[in-house]
């Protein structure tokens, strides 16, 4: 168990959390953005965090964190591992950074979303096994649903059942609209609803739909993790197959 110096206030104790981002702060501390199951996203100062705490406060590692403080930026008082997750490398590491950047963009501080936390933990657990595309699309779908922007995937905007052989456009805040030239096969919409994400033929439609919805709700500013993907995935000389 690793401990940091207490700030002298009543702490929140041993909350399940992950580090989403960290950077040096002052002489020997770390400034952390964390995602807690019970408290949502929060900013923490880890005093002396570049010492013995540095090895504990790693992204993608399940942690138990304690903190104190009443302001927007709180003080970490304790950190310890909460189980084991296989390390991420290459494309899986790039995908992990993408998940973290999505959470930082989509989730407000101190707004708890336990279902999103669980979806994030499940995605991280799936990435080392190589099923990167299904893990990312599943997380994006569940992130939207957990934040109140769930997709309507079994009925179109007029209330009619989605037809597997039909094609659709998806209009934000309205739903799927039948269209002969639609970019989304009905079969892909139904597969996304049924969590049948392993069919490679549907992957482009999944990505097209979910990327458009994420941009609509959370902004289309380019994600830095997509720019990093070509290096971490070992594709330095071509456009990345970005998340």
Order of alpha helices (4+ residues) and beta strands (2+ residues): beta-beta-beta-beta-beta-beta-alpha-alpha-alpha-beta-beta-beta-alpha-alpha-alpha
